Amino acid sequence: MIRKFIYSIGTAFMIIAPPIIDTPHGKLAAIMGLGILTAQAIDIRAWNLVILNLAGMGGYFYALFI
């Protein structure tokens, strides 16, 4: 039950991120959302989503810090 709530928070971050993605807050929201959803993908053993989420997180970290 608590996992579903946490995964819902990750989804909320991914809903919030796109309109503000050009700001540091938007990139952080996307990173946090993808991190939480990566845990969900690992939980259901969806390895293709794990790889996609990690690639997305890497791209947002690059955009945020470089």
Distance bins in CASP14 RR format, pairs under 12 A and 6 or more apart:
PFRMAT RR
TARGET T0000
AUTHOR 0000-0000-0000
RMODE 2
METHOD distances of the structure
MODEL  1
1 7 0 0 0 0 0 1 0 0 0 0 0
1 8 0 0 0 0 0 1 0 0 0 0 0
2 8 0 0 0 0 0 1 0 0 0 0 0
2 9 0 0 0 0 0 1 0 0 0 0 0
3 9 0 0 0 0 0 1 0 0 0 0 0
3 10 0 0 0 0 0 1 0 0 0 0 0
3 36 0 0 0 0 0 1 0 0 0 0 0
3 37 0 0 0 0 0 1 0 0 0 0 0
3 39 0 0 0 0 1 0 0 0 0 0 0
3 40 1 0 0 1 0 0 0 0 0 0 0
3 42 0 0 0 0 0 1 0 0 0 0 0
3 43 1 0 0 1 0 0 0 0 0 0 0
3 44 0 0 0 0 0 1 0 0 0 0 0
4 10 0 0 0 0 0 1 0 0 0 0 0
4 11 0 0 0 0 0 1 0 0 0 0 0
4 36 0 0 0 0 0 1 0 0 0 0 0
4 40 0 0 0 0 1 0 0 0 0 0 0
4 43 0 0 0 0 0 1 0 0 0 0 0
5 11 0 0 0 0 0 1 0 0 0 0 0
5 12 0 0 0 0 0 1 0 0 0 0 0
5 36 0 0 0 0 0 1 0 0 0 0 0
5 40 0 0 0 0 0 1 0 0 0 0 0
6 12 0 0 0 0 0 1 0 0 0 0 0
6 13 0 0 0 0 0 1 0 0 0 0 0
6 32 0 0 0 0 0 1 0 0 0 0 0
6 33 0 0 0 0 0 1 0 0 0 0 0
6 35 0 0 0 0 0 1 0 0 0 0 0
6 36 1 0 0 1 0 0 0 0 0 0 0
6 37 0 0 0 0 0 1 0 0 0 0 0
6 39 1 0 0 1 0 0 0 0 0 0 0
6 40 0 0 0 0 1 0 0 0 0 0 0
6 43 0 0 0 0 0 1 0 0 0 0 0
7 13 0 0 0 0 0 1 0 0 0 0 0
7 14 0 0 0 0 0 1 0 0 0 0 0
7 33 0 0 0 0 1 0 0 0 0 0 0
7 35 0 0 0 0 0 1 0 0 0 0 0
7 36 1 0 0 1 0 0 0 0 0 0 0
7 37 1 0 0 1 0 0 0 0 0 0 0
7 38 0 0 0 0 0 1 0 0 0 0 0
7 39 1 0 0 1 0 0 0 0 0 0 0
7 40 1 0 1 0 0 0 0 0 0 0 0
7 41 0 0 0 0 1 0 0 0 0 0 0
7 42 0 0 0 0 0 1 0 0 0 0 0
7 43 0 0 0 0 1 0 0 0 0 0 0
7 44 0 0 0 0 0 1 0 0 0 0 0
8 14 0 0 0 0 0 1 0 0 0 0 0
8 15 0 0 0 0 0 1 0 0 0 0 0
8 33 0 0 0 0 0 1 0 0 0 0 0
8 36 0 0 0 0 1 0 0 0 0 0 0
8 37 0 0 0 0 0 1 0 0 0 0 0
8 40 0 0 0 0 1 0 0 0 0 0 0
9 15 0 0 0 0 0 1 0 0 0 0 0
9 16 0 0 0 0 0 1 0 0 0 0 0
9 29 0 0 0 0 0 1 0 0 0 0 0
9 32 0 0 0 0 1 0 0 0 0 0 0
9 33 1 0 0 1 0 0 0 0 0 0 0
9 35 0 0 0 0 0 1 0 0 0 0 0
9 36 1 0 0 1 0 0 0 0 0 0 0
9 37 0 0 0 0 1 0 0 0 0 0 0
9 39 0 0 0 0 0 1 0 0 0 0 0
9 40 0 0 0 0 0 1 0 0 0 0 0
10 16 0 0 0 0 1 0 0 0 0 0 0
10 17 0 0 0 0 1 0 0 0 0 0 0
10 29 0 0 0 0 1 0 0 0 0 0 0
10 30 0 0 0 0 0 1 0 0 0 0 0
10 31 0 0 0 0 0 1 0 0 0 0 0
10 32 1 0 0 1 0 0 0 0 0 0 0
10 33 1 0 1 0 0 0 0 0 0 0 0
10 34 0 0 0 0 1 0 0 0 0 0 0
10 35 1 0 0 1 0 0 0 0 0 0 0
10 36 1 1 0 0 0 0 0 0 0 0 0
10 37 1 0 1 0 0 0 0 0 0 0 0
10 38 0 0 0 0 1 0 0 0 0 0 0
10 39 0 0 0 0 1 0 0 0 0 0 0
10 40 0 0 0 0 1 0 0 0 0 0 0
10 41 0 0 0 0 0 1 0 0 0 0 0
10 53 0 0 0 0 0 1 0 0 0 0 0
11 17 0 0 0 0 0 1 0 0 0 0 0
11 29 0 0 0 0 0 1 0 0 0 0 0
11 32 0 0 0 0 0 1 0 0 0 0 0
11 33 1 0 0 1 0 0 0 0 0 0 0
11 34 0 0 0 0 0 1 0 0 0 0 0
11 35 0 0 0 0 0 1 0 0 0 0 0
11 36 0 0 0 0 1 0 0 0 0 0 0
11 37 1 0 0 1 0 0 0 0 0 0 0
11 40 0 0 0 0 1 0 0 0 0 0 0
12 29 0 0 0 0 1 0 0 0 0 0 0
12 30 0 0 0 0 0 1 0 0 0 0 0
12 32 0 0 0 0 1 0 0 0 0 0 0
12 33 0 0 0 0 1 0 0 0 0 0 0
12 36 0 0 0 0 1 0 0 0 0 0 0
12 37 0 0 0 0 0 1 0 0 0 0 0
13 20 0 0 0 0 0 1 0 0 0 0 0
13 21 0 0 0 0 0 1 0 0 0 0 0
13 25 0 0 0 0 0 1 0 0 0 0 0
13 26 0 0 0 0 1 0 0 0 0 0 0
13 27 0 0 0 0 0 1 0 0 0 0 0
13 28 0 0 0 0 1 0 0 0 0 0 0
13 29 1 0 1 0 0 0 0 0 0 0 0
13 30 1 0 0 1 0 0 0 0 0 0 0
13 31 0 0 0 0 1 0 0 0 0 0 0
13 32 1 0 1 0 0 0 0 0 0 0 0
13 33 1 1 0 0 0 0 0 0 0 0 0
13 34 0 0 0 0 1 0 0 0 0 0 0
13 35 0 0 0 0 1 0 0 0 0 0 0
13 36 1 0 0 1 0 0 0 0 0 0 0
13 37 0 0 0 0 1 0 0 0 0 0 0
13 57 0 0 0 0 0 1 0 0 0 0 0
13 60 0 0 0 0 0 1 0 0 0 0 0
14 21 0 0 0 0 0 1 0 0 0 0 0
14 26 0 0 0 0 0 1 0 0 0 0 0
14 29 1 0 0 1 0 0 0 0 0 0 0
14 30 1 0 0 1 0 0 0 0 0 0 0
14 31 0 0 0 0 0 1 0 0 0 0 0
14 32 0 0 0 0 1 0 0 0 0 0 0
14 33 1 0 1 0 0 0 0 0 0 0 0
14 34 1 0 0 1 0 0 0 0 0 0 0
14 35 0 0 0 0 1 0 0 0 0 0 0
14 36 0 0 0 0 1 0 0 0 0 0 0
14 37 1 0 0 1 0 0 0 0 0 0 0
14 38 0 0 0 0 0 1 0 0 0 0 0
14 40 0 0 0 0 0 1 0 0 0 0 0
14 53 0 0 0 0 0 1 0 0 0 0 0
14 56 0 0 0 0 0 1 0 0 0 0 0
14 57 0 0 0 0 0 1 0 0 0 0 0
14 60 0 0 0 0 0 1 0 0 0 0 0
15 21 0 0 0 0 0 1 0 0 0 0 0
15 26 0 0 0 0 0 1 0 0 0 0 0
15 29 0 0 0 0 1 0 0 0 0 0 0
15 30 0 0 0 0 0 1 0 0 0 0 0
15 33 0 0 0 0 1 0 0 0 0 0 0
15 37 0 0 0 0 0 1 0 0 0 0 0
16 23 0 0 0 0 0 1 0 0 0 0 0
16 25 0 0 0 0 1 0 0 0 0 0 0
16 26 1 0 0 1 0 0 0 0 0 0 0
16 27 0 0 0 0 0 1 0 0 0 0 0
16 28 0 0 0 0 0 1 0 0 0 0 0
16 29 1 0 1 0 0 0 0 0 0 0 0
16 30 0 0 0 0 1 0 0 0 0 0 0
16 32 0 0 0 0 1 0 0 0 0 0 0
16 33 0 0 0 0 1 0 0 0 0 0 0
17 23 0 0 0 0 1 0 0 0 0 0 0
17 24 0 0 0 0 0 1 0 0 0 0 0
17 25 0 0 0 0 1 0 0 0 0 0 0
17 26 1 0 1 0 0 0 0 0 0 0 0
17 27 1 0 0 1 0 0 0 0 0 0 0
17 28 0 0 0 0 1 0 0 0 0 0 0
17 29 1 0 1 0 0 0 0 0 0 0 0
17 30 1 0 1 0 0 0 0 0 0 0 0
17 31 0 0 0 0 1 0 0 0 0 0 0
17 32 0 0 0 0 1 0 0 0 0 0 0
17 33 1 0 0 1 0 0 0 0 0 0 0
17 34 0 0 0 0 1 0 0 0 0 0 0
17 35 0 0 0 0 0 1 0 0 0 0 0
17 37 0 0 0 0 0 1 0 0 0 0 0
17 56 0 0 0 0 0 1 0 0 0 0 0
17 57 0 0 0 0 0 1 0 0 0 0 0
17 60 0 0 0 0 1 0 0 0 0 0 0
18 26 0 0 0 0 1 0 0 0 0 0 0
18 27 0 0 0 0 0 1 0 0 0 0 0
18 29 0 0 0 0 1 0 0 0 0 0 0
18 30 0 0 0 0 1 0 0 0 0 0 0
18 33 0 0 0 0 0 1 0 0 0 0 0
18 60 0 0 0 0 0 1 0 0 0 0 0
19 25 0 0 0 0 0 1 0 0 0 0 0
19 26 0 0 0 0 1 0 0 0 0 0 0
19 29 0 0 0 0 0 1 0 0 0 0 0
19 30 0 0 0 0 0 1 0 0 0 0 0
20 26 1 0 1 0 0 0 0 0 0 0 0
20 27 0 0 0 0 1 0 0 0 0 0 0
20 28 0 0 0 0 1 0 0 0 0 0 0
20 29 1 0 0 1 0 0 0 0 0 0 0
20 30 0 0 0 0 1 0 0 0 0 0 0
21 27 1 0 0 1 0 0 0 0 0 0 0
21 28 0 0 0 0 0 1 0 0 0 0 0
21 29 0 0 0 0 1 0 0 0 0 0 0
21 30 1 0 0 1 0 0 0 0 0 0 0
21 31 0 0 0 0 0 1 0 0 0 0 0
21 56 0 0 0 0 0 1 0 0 0 0 0
21 59 0 0 0 0 0 1 0 0 0 0 0
21 60 0 0 0 0 1 0 0 0 0 0 0
21 63 0 0 0 0 1 0 0 0 0 0 0
21 64 0 0 0 0 0 1 0 0 0 0 0
22 29 0 0 0 0 0 1 0 0 0 0 0
22 30 0 0 0 0 0 1 0 0 0 0 0
22 60 0 0 0 0 0 1 0 0 0 0 0
22 63 0 0 0 0 1 0 0 0 0 0 0
22 64 0 0 0 0 0 1 0 0 0 0 0
23 29 0 0 0 0 1 0 0 0 0 0 0
23 30 0 0 0 0 0 1 0 0 0 0 0
23 60 0 0 0 0 0 1 0 0 0 0 0
23 63 0 0 0 0 0 1 0 0 0 0 0
23 64 0 0 0 0 0 1 0 0 0 0 0
24 30 0 0 0 0 0 1 0 0 0 0 0
24 31 0 0 0 0 0 1 0 0 0 0 0
24 60 0 0 0 0 0 1 0 0 0 0 0
24 61 0 0 0 0 0 1 0 0 0 0 0
24 63 0 0 0 0 1 0 0 0 0 0 0
24 64 1 0 0 1 0 0 0 0 0 0 0
24 65 0 0 0 0 1 0 0 0 0 0 0
25 31 0 0 0 0 0 1 0 0 0 0 0
25 32 0 0 0 0 0 1 0 0 0 0 0
25 60 0 0 0 0 0 1 0 0 0 0 0
25 64 0 0 0 0 0 1 0 0 0 0 0
26 32 0 0 0 0 1 0 0 0 0 0 0
26 33 0 0 0 0 0 1 0 0 0 0 0
26 34 0 0 0 0 0 1 0 0 0 0 0
26 60 0 0 0 0 1 0 0 0 0 0 0
26 63 0 0 0 0 0 1 0 0 0 0 0
26 64 0 0 0 0 1 0 0 0 0 0 0
27 33 0 0 0 0 0 1 0 0 0 0 0
27 34 0 0 0 0 0 1 0 0 0 0 0
27 56 0 0 0 0 0 1 0 0 0 0 0
27 57 0 0 0 0 0 1 0 0 0 0 0
27 58 0 0 0 0 0 1 0 0 0 0 0
27 59 0 0 0 0 1 0 0 0 0 0 0
27 60 1 0 1 0 0 0 0 0 0 0 0
27 61 0 0 0 0 1 0 0 0 0 0 0
27 62 0 0 0 0 1 0 0 0 0 0 0
27 63 1 0 1 0 0 0 0 0 0 0 0
27 64 1 0 1 0 0 0 0 0 0 0 0
27 65 0 0 0 0 1 0 0 0 0 0 0
27 66 0 0 0 0 0 1 0 0 0 0 0
28 34 0 0 0 0 0 1 0 0 0 0 0
28 35 0 0 0 0 0 1 0 0 0 0 0
28 57 0 0 0 0 0 1 0 0 0 0 0
28 60 0 0 0 0 1 0 0 0 0 0 0
28 61 0 0 0 0 1 0 0 0 0 0 0
28 63 0 0 0 0 0 1 0 0 0 0 0
28 64 1 0 0 1 0 0 0 0 0 0 0
28 65 0 0 0 0 0 1 0 0 0 0 0
29 35 0 0 0 0 0 1 0 0 0 0 0
29 36 0 0 0 0 0 1 0 0 0 0 0
29 57 0 0 0 0 0 1 0 0 0 0 0
29 60 0 0 0 0 1 0 0 0 0 0 0
29 64 0 0 0 0 0 1 0 0 0 0 0
30 36 0 0 0 0 0 1 0 0 0 0 0
30 37 0 0 0 0 0 1 0 0 0 0 0
30 53 0 0 0 0 0 1 0 0 0 0 0
30 56 1 0 0 1 0 0 0 0 0 0 0
30 57 0 0 0 0 1 0 0 0 0 0 0
30 58 0 0 0 0 0 1 0 0 0 0 0
30 59 0 0 0 0 1 0 0 0 0 0 0
30 60 1 0 1 0 0 0 0 0 0 0 0
30 61 0 0 0 0 1 0 0 0 0 0 0
30 63 0 0 0 0 1 0 0 0 0 0 0
30 64 0 0 0 0 1 0 0 0 0 0 0
31 37 0 0 0 0 0 1 0 0 0 0 0
31 38 0 0 0 0 0 1 0 0 0 0 0
31 53 0 0 0 0 0 1 0 0 0 0 0
31 54 0 0 0 0 0 1 0 0 0 0 0
31 56 0 0 0 0 1 0 0 0 0 0 0
31 57 1 0 1 0 0 0 0 0 0 0 0
31 58 0 0 0 0 1 0 0 0 0 0 0
31 59 0 0 0 0 1 0 0 0 0 0 0
31 60 1 0 1 0 0 0 0 0 0 0 0
31 61 1 0 0 1 0 0 0 0 0 0 0
31 62 0 0 0 0 0 1 0 0 0 0 0
31 63 0 0 0 0 1 0 0 0 0 0 0
31 64 1 0 0 1 0 0 0 0 0 0 0
31 65 0 0 0 0 0 1 0 0 0 0 0
32 38 0 0 0 0 0 1 0 0 0 0 0
32 39 0 0 0 0 0 1 0 0 0 0 0
32 53 0 0 0 0 0 1 0 0 0 0 0
32 57 0 0 0 0 1 0 0 0 0 0 0
32 60 0 0 0 0 1 0 0 0 0 0 0
32 61 0 0 0 0 0 1 0 0 0 0 0
32 64 0 0 0 0 0 1 0 0 0 0 0
33 39 0 0 0 0 1 0 0 0 0 0 0
33 40 0 0 0 0 1 0 0 0 0 0 0
33 41 0 0 0 0 0 1 0 0 0 0 0
33 53 0 0 0 0 1 0 0 0 0 0 0
33 56 0 0 0 0 0 1 0 0 0 0 0
33 57 0 0 0 0 1 0 0 0 0 0 0
33 60 0 0 0 0 1 0 0 0 0 0 0
34 40 0 0 0 0 0 1 0 0 0 0 0
34 41 0 0 0 0 1 0 0 0 0 0 0
34 49 0 0 0 0 1 0 0 0 0 0 0
34 50 0 0 0 0 0 1 0 0 0 0 0
34 51 0 0 0 0 0 1 0 0 0 0 0
34 52 0 0 0 0 1 0 0 0 0 0 0
34 53 1 0 1 0 0 0 0 0 0 0 0
34 54 0 0 0 0 1 0 0 0 0 0 0
34 55 0 0 0 0 1 0 0 0 0 0 0
34 56 1 0 0 1 0 0 0 0 0 0 0
34 57 1 0 1 0 0 0 0 0 0 0 0
34 58 0 0 0 0 1 0 0 0 0 0 0
34 59 0 0 0 0 1 0 0 0 0 0 0
34 60 1 0 0 1 0 0 0 0 0 0 0
34 61 0 0 0 0 0 1 0 0 0 0 0
35 41 0 0 0 0 1 0 0 0 0 0 0
35 42 0 0 0 0 0 1 0 0 0 0 0
35 49 0 0 0 0 0 1 0 0 0 0 0
35 50 0 0 0 0 0 1 0 0 0 0 0
35 52 0 0 0 0 0 1 0 0 0 0 0
35 53 1 0 0 1 0 0 0 0 0 0 0
35 54 0 0 0 0 1 0 0 0 0 0 0
35 56 0 0 0 0 1 0 0 0 0 0 0
35 57 1 0 0 1 0 0 0 0 0 0 0
35 58 0 0 0 0 0 1 0 0 0 0 0
35 60 0 0 0 0 0 1 0 0 0 0 0
35 61 0 0 0 0 0 1 0 0 0 0 0
36 42 0 0 0 0 0 1 0 0 0 0 0
36 43 0 0 0 0 0 1 0 0 0 0 0
36 53 0 0 0 0 1 0 0 0 0 0 0
36 57 0 0 0 0 0 1 0 0 0 0 0
37 43 0 0 0 0 0 1 0 0 0 0 0
37 44 0 0 0 0 0 1 0 0 0 0 0
37 46 0 0 0 0 1 0 0 0 0 0 0
37 49 1 0 0 1 0 0 0 0 0 0 0
37 50 0 0 0 0 1 0 0 0 0 0 0
37 52 0 0 0 0 1 0 0 0 0 0 0
37 53 1 0 1 0 0 0 0 0 0 0 0
37 54 0 0 0 0 0 1 0 0 0 0 0
37 56 0 0 0 0 0 1 0 0 0 0 0
37 57 0 0 0 0 1 0 0 0 0 0 0
38 44 0 0 0 0 0 1 0 0 0 0 0
38 46 0 0 0 0 1 0 0 0 0 0 0
38 47 0 0 0 0 0 1 0 0 0 0 0
38 48 0 0 0 0 0 1 0 0 0 0 0
38 49 1 0 0 1 0 0 0 0 0 0 0
38 50 1 0 1 0 0 0 0 0 0 0 0
38 51 0 0 0 0 1 0 0 0 0 0 0
38 52 0 0 0 0 1 0 0 0 0 0 0
38 53 1 0 1 0 0 0 0 0 0 0 0
38 54 1 0 0 1 0 0 0 0 0 0 0
38 55 0 0 0 0 0 1 0 0 0 0 0
38 56 0 0 0 0 1 0 0 0 0 0 0
38 57 1 0 0 1 0 0 0 0 0 0 0
38 58 0 0 0 0 0 1 0 0 0 0 0
39 46 0 0 0 0 0 1 0 0 0 0 0
39 49 0 0 0 0 0 1 0 0 0 0 0
39 50 0 0 0 0 1 0 0 0 0 0 0
39 53 0 0 0 0 1 0 0 0 0 0 0
39 54 0 0 0 0 0 1 0 0 0 0 0
39 57 0 0 0 0 0 1 0 0 0 0 0
40 46 0 0 0 0 1 0 0 0 0 0 0
40 49 0 0 0 0 1 0 0 0 0 0 0
40 50 0 0 0 0 1 0 0 0 0 0 0
40 53 0 0 0 0 1 0 0 0 0 0 0
41 47 1 0 0 1 0 0 0 0 0 0 0
41 48 0 0 0 0 1 0 0 0 0 0 0
41 49 1 1 0 0 0 0 0 0 0 0 0
41 50 1 0 1 0 0 0 0 0 0 0 0
41 51 0 0 0 0 1 0 0 0 0 0 0
41 52 0 0 0 0 1 0 0 0 0 0 0
41 53 1 0 0 1 0 0 0 0 0 0 0
41 54 0 0 0 0 1 0 0 0 0 0 0
41 57 0 0 0 0 0 1 0 0 0 0 0
42 48 0 0 0 0 0 1 0 0 0 0 0
42 49 0 0 0 0 1 0 0 0 0 0 0
42 50 1 0 1 0 0 0 0 0 0 0 0
42 51 0 0 0 0 0 1 0 0 0 0 0
42 53 0 0 0 0 1 0 0 0 0 0 0
42 54 0 0 0 0 0 1 0 0 0 0 0
43 49 0 0 0 0 0 1 0 0 0 0 0
43 50 0 0 0 0 0 1 0 0 0 0 0
44 50 0 0 0 0 1 0 0 0 0 0 0
46 52 0 0 0 0 1 0 0 0 0 0 0
46 53 0 0 0 0 1 0 0 0 0 0 0
47 53 0 0 0 0 0 1 0 0 0 0 0
47 54 0 0 0 0 0 1 0 0 0 0 0
48 54 0 0 0 0 0 1 0 0 0 0 0
48 55 0 0 0 0 0 1 0 0 0 0 0
49 55 0 0 0 0 0 1 0 0 0 0 0
49 56 0 0 0 0 0 1 0 0 0 0 0
50 56 0 0 0 0 0 1 0 0 0 0 0
50 57 0 0 0 0 0 1 0 0 0 0 0
51 57 0 0 0 0 0 1 0 0 0 0 0
51 58 0 0 0 0 0 1 0 0 0 0 0
52 58 0 0 0 0 0 1 0 0 0 0 0
52 59 0 0 0 0 0 1 0 0 0 0 0
53 59 0 0 0 0 0 1 0 0 0 0 0
53 60 0 0 0 0 0 1 0 0 0 0 0
54 60 0 0 0 0 0 1 0 0 0 0 0
54 61 0 0 0 0 0 1 0 0 0 0 0
55 61 0 0 0 0 0 1 0 0 0 0 0
55 62 0 0 0 0 0 1 0 0 0 0 0
56 62 0 0 0 0 1 0 0 0 0 0 0
56 63 0 0 0 0 1 0 0 0 0 0 0
56 64 0 0 0 0 0 1 0 0 0 0 0
57 63 0 0 0 0 0 1 0 0 0 0 0
57 64 0 0 0 0 0 1 0 0 0 0 0
58 64 0 0 0 0 1 0 0 0 0 0 0
58 65 0 0 0 0 0 1 0 0 0 0 0
58 66 0 0 0 0 0 1 0 0 0 0 0
59 65 0 0 0 0 0 1 0 0 0 0 0
59 66 0 0 0 0 1 0 0 0 0 0 0
60 66 0 0 0 0 0 1 0 0 0 0 0
END
